[in-house]
Amino acid sequence: MTSTALNAARRTADLTALADGAPTDVVVIGGGITGAGIALDAASRGLRVTLVEKHDLAFGTSRWSSKLVHGGLRYLATGNVGIARRSAVERGILMTRNAPHLVRAMPQLVPLLPSMRRAERALVRAGFLAGDVLRKTAGTPGSVLPGSQRISAQRAIDLAPAVRRDGLDGGLLAYDGQLIDDARLVAAVARTAAQHGARILTYTAASQATGTSVRLTDQRTGESFDLSARAVINATGVWAGEIDSTLKLRPSRGTHLVFAAAALGNPTAALTIPIPGELNRFVFAMPEQLGRVYLGLTDEEAPGSIPDVPQPTSEEVSFLLDVANSALGITLDGADVIGAYAGLRPLIDSGAGRTADVSRDHAVIEAPSGVISVVGGKLTEYRYMAEDVLNRAIQLRSLSAGACRTRNLPLVGAPANPGSTVAPMAALPESLVLRYGAEAANVFAAAACDRPAESVADGIDVTRAEFEYAVTHEGALTVDDIVDRRTRIGLVAADRARAVDTAAELLV
């Protein structure tokens, strides 16, 4: 096993070795969850792997999700049993084996309000019961993910204090997987890949890709060199067409709003609100880390050029507020919104119809150039997608590799990972343990900065040691990497402004 630490020195050493001719079996282009998953799968099978990302880990769509590891209930409702069952299986693998420290059960509350007709209530209840069956057939124990139930009005109010109380007839409660943070999952997967020997190179752009070579450019120095490989895999998501121009994608934008949790009474369940006129789509108000609630999400066509950082539209903001207010006893308005973000889903273009109805399945496609692309899919299934594309690459390129091991491979921070510490956790801040799992004690143990346990800014439960650890162990090379991706402070501009000086200080 190699060290899990990603940092500037390791990056420089890896770039130098590759420029000097170090051999590579597989090049993975794209440092989101899919690319990181492929790198881990390849490295754990014994292949020499290099992952390149022109920005930072989780720079694109992977940090803009709902932070949910879905059990696939929505896909069951549309008759796509395959994706639904696969999602439930992958959720169980993450919650019990790969990342039990990053994915936990989140209660989802559908309030039974007068506006919800009897037929709609029956449909939601039937869906939740079907979700229970999915969970059981996937082998996820009830101790990890409890079954659904009908609850009283008072229990609903306890879970979501801002819920509308007039005519509240209790609620339907189910459970799904919630990520403490999607970007932290990407970092954990990438570091676990590095632990198995993968080279993880951020701020390294790929161009002129073929089936056996790619030109790499260090974005920090401007230096370029050509790298040969047995296989080149394009995992750039919504930007996949920049590597293979023959691909046809149909991006859709998903937008979330950020609120102070106190504005909604500090809920402990995700308020799950049916979208009027839709059978299987909901808006969620989800309690998150750093004392926030995320409200999402939309599904809007996003044609045209692909921006590095998509922006929510005013229409999406209004839509989310209107749907949320239909189930709240308070009225949220634009003044309550302390942040917002949008991500683009890399959907496969299947022709006409709404993007909300386009399949979330993935495809593995070999380009005329020989580049192997994986497109489509969803975060929950990243491990399965990686296994699928690696199997294809091994077959197409006659690579000598072992069987897939990722089903039972604990990520960095999971208790069973060899790099995890056995140091006592009782004295550590709860927020630290939630973000780092069994690695939490290492964050303070590795700290060399002044006042490591001090908060990076008043009222933000992120310590100076965490900022330093982002640089020394998690591959952060810029202030943005620290505040926007290794931590999610940057989602709220006012919080970001208070934390950037500390990030700059600890980047030195």
C-alpha positions, 0 to 999 in steps of 0.5 A, spaced: 500 500 500 502 507 498 500 513 502 493 516 501 496 523 502 495 527 496 499 534 495 503 538 491 510 534 492 507 528 490 503 531 484 510 534 482 513 527 483 508 524 479 508 529 473 516 528 472 516 521 472 511 520 467 514 526 463 520 521 464 517 515 461 514 511 467 509 506 464 502 507 464 496 502 463 490 506 463 489 514 463 483 516 466 480 523 464 476 527 469 476 527 476 469 527 478 466 521 482 466 517 475 473 518 474 475 517 481 471 510 481 475 508 475 482 510 477 480 506 484 477 500 480 483 500 475 489 501 481 486 495 485 486 490 479 493 491 479 493 496 473 498 502 473 493 508 472 494 515 471 488 520 473 488 527 470 483 533 471 484 540 468 481 543 474 480 540 481 477 534 484 470 534 484 470 541 480 464 539 476 457 536 476 460 531 482 460 537 487 453 540 485 448 534 487 443 533 492 448 529 497 443 523 496 445 516 495 438 514 492 435 507 493 432 508 486 425 509 488 424 514 482 426 509 477 421 504 480 416 508 479 417 509 471 418 502 470 426 502 470 426 496 475 434 495 473 436 502 475 432 501 481 435 495 483 442 497 482 441 503 485 439 500 492 445 495 491 450 500 490 447 504 496 447 498 500 455 497 498 456 504 500 453 504 507 455 498 509 462 497 506 465 502 502 463 509 506 459 507 512 463 514 515 460 518 509 453 515 507 448 515 513 440 514 513 436 520 512 429 520 514 425 523 508 418 526 511 412 527 506 407 531 510 400 529 509 396 536 508 389 537 505 392 539 498 394 531 497 389 527 495 387 520 497 390 517 491 396 521 491 397 519 498 396 511 496 401 512 491 407 515 495 405 509 501 406 504 495 412 507 493 415 507 500 413 500 501 416 498 494 422 502 497 422 497 503 422 491 498 428 494 494 432 495 500 431 488 503 432 485 496 439 489 496 441 486 502 441 492 506 439 491 514 434 495 517 439 497 522 443 501 517 436 503 513 430 503 517 423 501 514 418 506 512 412 508 516 406 512 517 407 517 523 403 522 527 402 530 526 406 531 532 412 527 530 412 530 523 413 537 527 418 534 531 422 532 525 421 538 520 418 544 525 417 549 519 412 544 516 405 547 515 400 545 521 393 547 518 390 540 517 396 536 517 394 529 518 401 526 520 406 524 515 409 518 511 416 517 513 422 513 509 429 513 509 434 514 504 442 514 504 445 521 505 452 523 503 455 528 508 458 531 502 459 529 495 466 532 494 468 529 500 466 522 497 470 524 490 476 526 495 476 519 499 475 515 492 481 518 489 485 518 495 484 510 496 486 510 488 492 513 490 493 508 496 493 503 491 498 506 487 494 510 482 497 517 480 492 523 481 494 529 477 489 535 478 490 541 474 493 537 468 489 538 462 488 532 457 488 534 449 489 530 443 486 523 446 487 517 442 486 510 444 493 509 446 496 516 447 494 523 450 497 530 451 498 532 458 499 540 460 500 542 467 496 548 468 500 551 473 507 551 469 504 551 462 509 545 460 506 539 456 508 532 454 505 526 451 503 520 455 502 513 452 497 508 455 494 501 453 487 504 454 484 512 455 478 512 458 474 519 458 470 520 464 469 528 463 461 527 464 457 533 461 464 535 458 465 528 454 464 531 447 470 535 448 474 529 448 470 525 443 466 530 438 462 524 436 458 524 443 451 526 443 449 529 450 443 532 452 445 536 459 439 538 464 440 543 470 439 541 477 439 547 482 439 547 489 438 553 494 441 554 501 438 556 507 440 557 514 437 551 518 435 556 523 430 559 518 426 552 518 427 550 525 433 546 524 429 540 521 432 533 522 428 530 516 428 532 509 421 535 508 419 531 501 414 535 497 411 532 491 411 537 485 404 539 483 402 535 477 408 530 477 407 523 479 414 521 482 418 528 482 419 531 489 422 537 492 427 536 498 429 541 504 435 537 506 438 538 513 446 539 511 452 540 515 455 547 517 448 548 519 444 549 513 438 546 509 439 545 501 432 545 497 432 542 491 432 540 485 430 542 478 430 538 472 431 544 466 434 543 459 440 546 458 442 547 451 448 550 448 455 551 451 457 548 457 460 553 463 465 551 468 460 553 473 453 553 471 448 558 474 441 557 477 436 561 473 431 566 477 425 562 474 428 555 478 429 559 484 422 561 484 419 554 482 423 551 488 421 557 493 413 556 491 413 548 491 417 549 498 412 554 501 406 549 499 408 545 505 411 550 510 407 554 515 412 559 514 414 563 507 421 563 504 423 568 500 429 570 496 432 574 502 432 567 506 436 564 500 444 565 503 447 561 497 445 557 491 448 552 486 447 548 479 449 542 476 449 539 469 447 532 469 450 528 463 444 525 460 445 521 453 441 524 448 435 520 446 431 525 442 425 528 444 421 529 451 423 532 457 430 531 460 426 529 467 424 523 463 430 521 460 434 515 462 439 516 467 442 509 465 449 510 463 453 507 456 460 505 454 462 508 447 468 507 443 470 513 439 473 512 432 479 515 435 479 509 440 478 513 446 473 509 451 468 514 454 463 513 459 457 517 459 450 518 463 449 515 469 448 517 476 452 518 482 450 513 486 452 508 481 459 510 480 462 504 482 458 500 478 459 504 472 467 504 473 467 496 473 463 496 467 467 501 463 474 497 466 471 490 464 470 493 457 477 496 457 480 490 459 476 486 454 478 491 448 485 492 449 487 485 452 489 488 458 492 483 464 488 485 470 485 482 476 477 481 478 474 487 480 475 488 488 471 495 489 465 492 492 468 490 498 473 495 498 473 500 504 475 507 502 480 512 506 476 514 513 472 507 513 474 503 519 476 497 515 481 501 511 488 500 512 490 507 513 485 508 518 487 510 525 485 506 532 486 513 536 480 514 541 475 518 537 471 521 543 475 527 544 474 529 537 469 534 535 463 531 532 463 535 525 470 532 524 468 525 525 462 526 520 467 528 515 473 524 516 470 518 519 476 513 522 481 518 519 479 524 524 484 523 529 489 523 524 487 530 522 489 533 528 495 528 529 498 531 522 497 538 524 503 543 524 499 549 524 498 554 530 492 553 534 489 547 530 483 546 533 481 553 532 475 554 528 477 558 521 472 563 522 466 564 528 460 560 527 463 555 522 465 548 525 471 547 521 478 547 524 484 550 522 487 543 522 482 541 517 484 546 512 491 544 513 490 537 512 486 539 505 493 541 503 497 536 506 493 530 505 487 531 500 490 534 494 488 542 495 492 546 491 488 553 491 484 557 496 478 555 492 480 548 493 480 548 500 473 553 501 469 550 495 471 543 495 474 540 501 470 544 505 463 547 503 464 553 506 464 557 499 457 555 498 455 561 502 458 567 500 458 571 506 462 565 510 467 564 504 469 571 505 470 570 512 474 564 511 479 565 505 484 569 509 485 563 513 485 558 507 491 562 504 495 562 510 495 555 511 496 554 503 503 556 504 
